[in-house]
């Protein structure tokens, strides 16, 4: 079958539009009598019990993936005579249950707001296993972090040095801190996601690090742990990390001359596949390559290999989740292909969610895949665009994929790889409640984040009178 000329160049017409590409789905997802199941539970049961839209998290996958990432880095750095610390980046998706899963897998947790800190503490995470990020932490957030004994605060600006020091003095503590710097390395990724340009809001210039560290060390209430850098997101290879590590190690070596620098934090940003065209490096290969580069750099500089910290989020939780939707309407639109006189049909399939539960396509032009979840069909594949229900032309969930041509109202659709940056970016646009999050494991499901109702939304409106008709 010839591809639809409106399809992007990377999208291949599938031999079977029902088939599941294993790299996009969590490890317990399969089809049983045509129906998608996860953790032994069918999507029909999930829809009946919880409704749609619905975020579904494969608990076993999330836990196993966390352990795999931990083991990849600890093994790689043990091989070069050092150790690794792995922090789960809570911004990808954080709830009390997720925080517990991550710490039970041996990971630390990275938070970047007072709210994320509150979630981690509510999960009974040892504060010493927390890292606290943010380019504009409030005085209150810093004070609380210091008061509870957060393991490390990442200083993002010169002003924060004094703010953290003052909080440490108030609470009679010595606070461990890292210094975020910009290595000048830009990983090849979407411009909105790239966070290591010199001209950006995070961190300080690498050339200014020595002066900032001297100020940190001059304060008895602060304990300098090491440098921190983050070069971007959705990074598929190791070259960017290797170059960034080399630049940071040169400064790290200079700082060692004036005092201890026990750690180096290279951040996160490890990419995953959202479509079959994506080809990220396996996490074990990345860990080995980065460990080798760090060890070689340290040997050249004649310094010991530090403990190296990493902050993966998406790489752990992304493929653990998918979003379940119900089709409401379909329509075929005749579109010009750009060639004179040539048109083709694009089928719009509208679902009961959209940019309020997955903002990434609208924010970043992110691509996703989709499959009919509650049945299989032998109808010929047709190019579809899955649209949301919001009053925005840019409200697109899946820009382009092939589904069986008989996709129809009432079908359940599943969009994989929505475990990261979907719930955490969700909104109430058009007064839609954010969907619930359900964890599935061993034939059972349970809500780990309650969905919002219209009553929840109205309760926040100061003009709403209790007892008034909704």
C-alpha positions in Angstrom: 0.0 0.0 0.0 1.4 3.4 -1.0 1.8 6.0 1.8 -0.5 8.9 2.1 1.3 11.9 0.6 0.3 13.9 3.7 2.2 11.6 6.0 5.6 12.7 7.3 8.6 11.2 5.6 9.5 9.0 8.6 6.1 7.4 9.0 5.9 4.0 7.3 2.6 2.3 6.3 2.3 -0.6 8.7 1.8 -4.1 7.5 -0.6 -4.5 10.4 -2.2 -1.3 11.9 -3.0 -3.3 15.0 0.5 -4.3 15.8 2.3 -3.0 18.9 5.9 -1.8 18.6 7.5 -3.2 21.7 9.8 -0.2 22.1 6.8 2.1 22.6 4.8 0.1 25.1 5.4 -1.0 28.7 6.6 -4.5 29.1 3.3 -6.1 30.4 1.2 -4.6 27.5 -0.2 -7.2 25.1 -3.3 -8.0 23.2 -5.8 -10.7 24.4 -8.6 -11.5 22.0 -8.0 -8.2 20.3 -8.2 -6.1 23.5 -5.2 -4.3 24.9 -4.2 -5.5 28.4 -1.7 -4.1 30.8 -0.6 -5.9 34.0 -3.3 -8.5 33.2 -6.1 -6.0 33.1 -8.0 -5.2 29.9 -8.6 -1.6 28.8 -12.4 -2.3 28.7 -12.4 -2.9 32.4 -10.3 0.2 33.0 -12.6 2.3 30.9 -15.7 0.9 32.6 -14.3 1.5 36.1 -12.5 4.8 35.7 -13.7 6.4 32.5 -11.6 8.2 29.9 -9.3 10.0 29.4 -7.2 7.9 31.7 -3.5 7.8 32.5 -2.4 4.2 32.9 0.9 3.3 34.5 2.4 -0.2 34.4 3.8 -0.4 37.9 6.0 -3.4 37.3 7.6 -1.7 34.3 8.2 1.5 36.3 9.8 -0.3 39.2 12.0 -2.6 36.9 13.1 0.3 34.7 14.1 2.3 37.8 16.3 -0.6 39.0 17.8 -1.1 35.5 18.8 2.6 35.2 20.3 2.5 38.7 22.2 -0.7 37.9 23.5 0.6 34.6 25.2 3.6 36.2 26.4 2.0 39.4 27.9 -0.9 37.4 29.6 1.4 34.9 31.2 3.6 37.5 32.2 0.8 39.7 34.1 -0.5 36.7 36.2 2.7 36.6 36.8 2.7 40.4 34.1 5.1 41.5 30.4 5.2 42.2 27.2 6.8 40.8 24.2 8.4 42.4 20.9 8.3 40.5 18.2 10.8 41.2 14.7 10.3 39.8 13.7 13.7 38.2 10.4 14.3 39.8 9.4 16.9 37.2 8.7 14.1 34.7 5.9 12.7 36.9 5.7 12.8 40.7 3.1 11.5 43.0 3.4 9.9 46.5 3.2 6.4 45.0 5.8 7.1 42.3 8.1 8.6 44.9 7.8 5.4 46.9 8.5 3.2 43.9 11.6 5.2 43.1 13.1 5.1 46.6 12.2 1.4 47.0 14.2 0.9 43.8 17.2 2.6 45.4 17.0 5.9 43.7 17.2 9.4 45.2 14.7 12.0 44.1 15.2 15.4 42.5 12.6 18.1 43.2 12.4 21.6 41.8 9.6 23.3 43.8 8.1 23.5 47.2 5.2 21.4 46.0 7.4 18.6 44.7 9.3 18.7 48.0 6.0 18.4 49.8 5.0 15.3 47.8 8.4 13.6 48.5 8.1 14.3 52.2 4.5 13.0 52.2 5.9 9.8 50.7 8.2 9.6 53.7 11.3 9.9 51.5 14.4 10.5 53.7 15.1 14.2 53.1 18.8 13.3 52.8 18.0 11.5 49.5 16.5 14.6 47.9 18.1 17.2 45.6 16.4 20.6 45.3 16.7 22.4 41.9 15.2 25.6 40.6 16.3 28.9 39.1 14.1 31.0 41.4 13.6 29.2 44.6 11.7 31.3 47.1 13.2 32.2 50.5 10.4 30.1 52.0 11.2 27.1 49.8 14.9 27.3 50.6 14.1 27.7 54.3 11.9 24.6 54.3 14.5 22.6 52.3 17.2 23.4 54.8 15.0 22.9 57.8 14.0 19.3 56.8 17.6 18.4 55.9 17.5 18.1 52.1 20.5 16.3 50.9 21.7 18.9 48.4 20.5 22.2 47.2 21.5 23.1 43.6 22.6 26.8 43.7 21.5 28.4 40.5 22.6 32.0 40.9 25.0 34.0 43.0 22.1 35.5 45.1 21.1 32.0 46.2 24.5 31.5 48.0 23.6 34.0 50.7 20.0 32.9 50.8 20.9 29.3 51.5 23.6 30.4 53.9 21.2 32.5 55.9 18.7 29.6 56.1 21.5 27.2 57.2 22.4 29.7 60.0 18.8 30.0 61.1 18.5 26.3 61.5 22.0 25.6 62.8 22.8 23.3 59.9 25.6 22.9 57.4 23.8 22.6 54.1 25.3 20.6 51.2 25.1 22.5 47.9 26.0 22.0 44.3 26.6 24.8 41.8 24.8 24.7 38.5 26.9 25.8 35.6 26.5 26.0 31.8 29.0 24.0 29.9 28.2 25.6 26.6 27.3 22.2 25.2 24.0 22.1 23.4 22.5 18.6 22.8 20.6 18.3 19.6 17.0 18.6 20.7 14.0 20.9 20.5 15.0 24.5 21.3 12.4 24.9 24.0 13.9 21.9 25.8 17.6 22.9 25.4 18.8 24.1 28.8 22.6 24.4 28.4 22.9 27.5 26.1 24.9 30.3 27.6 22.0 32.6 26.9 19.4 30.9 29.1 17.9 31.1 32.6 19.6 28.2 34.3 22.9 28.3 36.1 26.0 30.5 35.7 28.8 30.6 33.1 31.4 28.0 33.6 34.1 30.7 33.7 32.4 32.2 36.7 32.3 29.0 38.7 35.6 29.4 40.6 34.6 32.8 42.1 31.1 31.4 43.0 32.7 28.3 44.7 35.1 30.5 46.6 32.1 32.4 48.0 30.4 29.1 48.9 33.5 27.8 50.6 33.9 31.0 52.6 30.7 30.4 54.4 30.9 27.9 57.3 27.2 27.0 56.8 27.7 25.6 53.3 29.4 22.4 52.2 30.3 22.5 48.5 29.6 19.1 46.9 30.4 19.7 43.3 29.4 21.1 39.9 26.1 20.4 38.2 25.2 20.7 34.5 22.2 19.8 32.4 22.6 19.9 28.6 19.1 19.2 27.3 16.3 16.7 27.0 15.5 13.8 24.7 19.2 13.1 24.0 19.7 9.9 22.0 23.5 9.6 22.1 26.5 10.1 24.5 28.6 12.7 22.6 27.0 15.7 24.3 27.5 14.2 27.7 31.1 13.3 26.9 31.9 16.9 25.7 30.1 18.5 28.7 31.9 16.1 31.1 35.3 17.0 29.6 34.6 20.7 30.1 33.4 20.4 33.6 36.3 18.1 34.7 38.8 20.8 33.7 37.1 23.2 36.2 36.5 20.4 38.7 40.3 19.8 38.7 41.0 23.5 39.3 38.5 23.5 42.2 40.2 20.5 43.8 43.3 22.6 44.3 41.4 24.7 46.9 39.4 22.0 48.6 37.4 18.7 48.2 35.0 18.2 45.3 33.6 14.8 46.0 30.9 14.7 43.3 30.1 15.8 39.7 26.4 15.9 38.5 25.9 15.5 34.8 22.1 15.9 34.9 19.7 13.9 32.9 17.9 14.2 29.5 18.3 10.7 28.3 15.9 10.1 25.4 13.3 7.5 24.7 11.4 6.4 21.6 8.0 8.1 21.1 7.6 6.7 17.6 9.2 3.9 15.6 11.5 6.4 13.9 13.2 7.2 17.2 16.4 5.3 17.9 17.8 6.2 21.4 21.0 4.5 22.7 20.3 1.9 25.4 20.9 3.2 28.9 23.6 0.6 29.5 25.6 1.8 26.5 25.2 5.4 27.6 26.3 4.7 31.1 29.4 2.8 29.9 30.4 5.5 27.4 30.0 8.3 30.0 32.0 6.4 32.6 34.8 5.7 30.2 35.0 9.4 29.2 35.0 10.6 32.8 37.6 8.1 33.8 39.8 9.0 30.8 39.4 12.7 31.6 40.4 12.2 35.2 43.4 10.2 34.2 44.6 13.0 31.9 44.1 15.5 34.6 45.7 13.2 37.2 42.7 13.5 39.6 40.5 10.8 41.2 37.3 9.9 39.6 34.5 11.6 41.5 31.2 10.2 42.5 29.0 11.0 39.4 25.3 11.8 39.8 22.6 11.6 37.2 19.0 12.8 37.1 16.9 10.6 34.7 13.1 11.1 34.7 11.6 10.4 31.3 14.0 7.5 30.7 12.4 5.8 33.7 8.8 6.6 33.7 8.1 7.6 30.0 7.4 4.2 28.5 5.7 3.0 31.7 2.5 4.9 30.9 -0.1 5.2 28.2 -3.2 7.4 27.9 -6.6 5.8 27.1 -9.2 7.9 25.2 -12.6 7.3 23.6 -13.3 8.4 20.0 -16.1 10.9 19.7 -16.2 11.9 16.0 -14.3 11.2 12.8 -14.1 13.3 9.7 -12.3 13.2 6.4 -10.7 16.5 5.2 -9.4 16.9 1.6 -6.0 18.6 1.8 -3.6 19.9 -0.9 -0.3 18.1 -0.8 1.6 21.1 -2.1 1.9 19.6 -5.6 -0.2 21.5 -8.1 -3.6 19.9 -8.4 -2.8 17.0 -6.1 -5.0 16.4 -3.0 -5.2 13.7 -0.4 -7.5 12.8 2.5 -6.5 13.4 6.1 -8.8 11.7 8.6 -9.4 13.6 11.9 -10.2 11.4 14.8 -11.4 13.4 17.8 -11.1 12.1 21.3 -12.3 13.1 24.8 -9.0 14.6 26.0 -6.4 16.7 24.3 -3.9 19.4 25.1 -5.1 19.6 28.7 -3.8 16.0 29.4 -0.9 16.1 26.9 0.6 19.5 26.2 3.8 18.3 24.5 2.5 18.2 20.9 1.3 21.9 21.2 4.4 23.0 23.2 7.1 21.2 21.4 5.7 19.7 18.2 6.1 16.3 19.8 5.1 13.2 17.9 3.2 10.2 19.3 1.8 6.9 18.0 -1.7 5.5 18.5 -3.5 2.2 18.4 -7.1 1.1 18.6 -7.1 -0.5 22.1 -10.4 -2.5 22.4 -10.4 -4.4 19.2 -8.4 -5.4 16.1 -9.4 -4.9 12.5 -8.3 -6.1 9.1 -9.4 -2.8 7.4 -6.8 -1.1 5.3 -4.6 1.4 7.2 -5.6 5.0 6.9 -3.6 8.1 7.8 -5.2 9.7 10.9 -4.6 12.8 13.0 -5.9 12.4 16.5 -7.3 15.7 17.8 -8.5 16.7 21.2 -11.7 18.4 22.2 -10.4 21.8 23.1 -11.3 25.0 21.3 -7.9 25.3 19.7 -6.8 24.3 16.2 -3.5 23.3 17.6 -5.1 20.8 20.0 -3.5 17.7 18.4 -2.6 14.5 20.4 -1.1 12.5 17.5 -0.1 14.4 14.5 0.2 11.4 12.1 -0.2 7.7 12.4 -1.9 4.9 10.6 -5.0 3.2 12.1 -7.4 0.7 10.5 -9.7 2.5 8.2 -12.8 1.6 10.1 -11.9 3.5 13.2 -15.2 4.9 14.5 -16.9 6.7 17.4 -16.8 4.7 20.6 -13.5 3.0 19.9 -10.9 3.1 22.7 -7.6 4.6 21.5 -4.3 4.1 23.4 -1.4 6.6 23.0 1.8 5.1 24.4 4.8 6.7 26.1 2.8 9.3 28.1 4.3 8.4 31.5 6.5 11.5 31.5 5.5 15.2 31.1 1.8 14.6 30.5 0.2 14.5 33.9 2.8 16.9 35.2 2.0 19.4 32.4 -1.7 18.8 32.6 -4.1 21.8 32.9 -7.8 22.6 33.3 -8.0 24.4 29.9 -11.7 24.8 28.9 -12.5 23.7 32.4 -11.7 20.0 31.8 -10.7 18.1 35.0 -7.3 16.5 34.9 -7.7 12.7 34.4 -7.0 10.2 37.1 -3.8 8.1 37.1 -4.3 4.4 37.6 -1.5 1.9 38.4 -1.9 -1.6 37.1 -0.1 -4.7 38.3 -0.7 -8.4 38.7 -4.3 -8.3 37.5 -5.4 -5.4 39.7 -5.7 -1.7 39.2 -5.9 1.2 41.7 -6.0 5.0 41.5 -2.8 6.6 42.5 -3.8 10.2 41.6 -7.5 11.0 41.8 -9.1 12.6 38.8 -10.8 16.0 39.0 -14.5 16.5 38.8 -16.5 19.6 37.9 -17.2 20.0 41.6 -13.5 20.1 42.3 -13.0 22.9 39.7 -16.0 24.9 40.9 -14.9 24.6 44.6 -11.8 26.7 43.8 -14.0 29.5 42.3 -14.7 32.1 45.0 -17.9 33.0 43.3 -19.4 29.5 43.6 -22.1 29.2 46.3 -22.2 25.8 48.1 -25.4 24.1 47.1 -25.9 26.0 43.9 -26.7 24.0 40.8 -23.6 23.0 38.8 
